[in-house]
Amino acid sequence: MNIDWKNLPFGYMKTDYNVRTYFRDGKWGSLEVSSSERIDVHIAATSLHYGQEAFEGMKAFKGKDGKIRLFRWEENAKRMQMSARGILMQEVPTEVFRKAIYKVIRMNERFIPPYGSGASLYIRPLLFGSGPQVGVKPADEYLFMVFVTPVGPYFKEGFKPVKMLLTKEFDRAAPLGTGRFKVGGNYAASLTSMKKAHEMGFANVLYLDSKEKKYIDECGPANFFGIKNNTYITPKSDSILPSITNMSLITLAEEMGLKTERRLVEEGELASFEEVGACGTAAVISPIGKIVDETGKEFFYGDEPGTISTKLYNRLLAIQTGDAADPFGWVEIVE
Ligand SMILES: *Cc1c(COP(=O)(O)O)cnc(C)c1O
């Protein structure tokens, strides 16, 4: 097998195996290994009809020492449990989650991109209601599965600022809704706004809070942050997904001597930031060069990534890949 590691897209590639386990009759079953990319789903499964589905995303890296590194996977396990509670699915116990990701990584070792390629192994855990219901109620049966796929770096042309469309025409989640859970329904709800942004030449949309249309909320499928006066600021909102990348950047910003704030960020404050960006597992940081609203009003931050964003990006990536020591206990070696 010859994979062109340096030119991998950020997309799906078939690997050798995936793993799955069912919650049936009140308990989780044994972990099954499959080489099929297909699953057999009941026509009345609640996931298909009523959106009982949640997922996670994380990456494994091969270090200079040839060891495989996983970044803060327990946080992903916890978050999937929170998502499960949020839409009344069975929670996947942390130990089941750990066994599944370890197994699928080890069984697909030949798909882990080599050190220095810029690529990584993307890990996608998925949990959904697989049991039938016709009335609206939670399923009695759940399927938890994990597949992996090697992915190239998010930015093929390097770490470059993107443009965001600040929208007042769309919401992704309601204030007391499911925005803080990593559920497929939020993504379905974001597709029209994302399509509009793409058609207009933007990387994605920046949402405002859906109640007052006054405060910065989620940034496409990522969290938003701004930097000014030596302070890292990220919006506080019940409809924002708690990003593990953002949480880690806050720690790294503090390590670098910045102050950090998680608070309401008014739209008008955008003009005062020195650097802004979006953060998440896929890209770590997408620096934002320009934000434009639907009336054409522009906020400009620069054609090059800001110095603090660049430092944060390099620092987090170095810890993830093992290039730098991990003083926080975030990285686990997959033995
Ligand atoms: C996954 C996700 C993020 C980023 O979370 P990470 O843990 O940093 O990958 C941000 N916003 C939304 C809506 C997400 O689904």
The ligand as an ORCA input file, in Angstrom:
! r2SCAN-3c Opt
* xyz 0 1
  C     -16.208     19.618     17.857
  C     -16.656     21.030     17.900
  C     -15.822     22.072     18.318
  C     -14.370     21.864     18.651
  O     -14.156     21.030     19.736
  P     -12.724     20.363     19.945
  O     -12.891     19.535     21.146
  O     -11.762     21.457     20.139
  O     -12.451     19.581     18.709
  C     -16.341     23.342     18.388
  N     -17.606     23.612     18.039
  C     -18.440     22.641     17.610
  C     -19.813     22.997     17.224
  C     -17.995     21.325     17.525
  O     -18.826     20.376     17.094
*
